[in-house]
C-alpha cells in the first residue's frame, strides 16, 4: 500500500510479539477483528487514528512509539 502502512505494520507486529499476544488476542483486547489486525500488520490496510489509539492501549505503548520506524 504505502511506506507508512508497511512500517506501521512492522512496528505493530514487533510490539505484539514482544507482548506475546496472538493477532486474535490483540484484536479481542482492542475491540477489533483479527483479520483487520492481520491486514494492518502486512501493510495491506490503512488505519484510522481511533484504531491506532485502541491498538496502542491494548499493547500498552504510547501512540508515537508505533511511528518510530527502523532505518
N, C-alpha and C positions, 0 to 999 in steps of 0.2 A: 504494500500500500504506500507507505512513505517511511522515510528515515525515522521520524519521531515515533511513529507507530511501532516500527521494528525495535527501536531501542527501549521504548517504554515497556514493550512486551518482554524483552530480555530481563529488564530490572524486576518486573512483576514476578517472573518465574524465579529469579535469583532469590528474592525475599521470601517467596512462598516455600521454596525448598529449604532455605535457612530455618524457617519456622516448622519444617517437617509436616507441611499440610498438603493434602491432595488437592487437585483442582476442585473436586466435588466438595470437600470440606471448606475450602476458602469461599467457594460460591455460596454455600449454606450460611456461613458466618456473615458474609457481605450482603446477603439477600439478593443474589444474582443467580443466573443459570450457569451450570458447569460448562456448557458449550460456548457461552459468552466469554468466560474466563479463558478457555482454550483458544478462541479466536483472537482475543486481545494479546495473549502471550505469543502467538505466532505472527503478530503484526497484521492480521487479516481484517481487523475491525478498529475503527476509530472509537474513542471512548469519551463520554461526557465528563464534565467536571464533577457532577454529582456522583457518578460511579467511581471516579478516581478517589473521591473522598471516602466512599464506602469501602473500597479496597484498602486504602491506607489505614483506615480504622481497624479493619479486620486483620491486617498484618501488623498492627501496632507500630507503624513507621510514619514519619512526617511525610506529607504530600510531596514536598520538594525532593525528598530522597529518591522518589520514583523517577525523577527527571535528571539525576546525575548520571550521565552516560559515560561509559568507559571509552577510551580512545583506542 
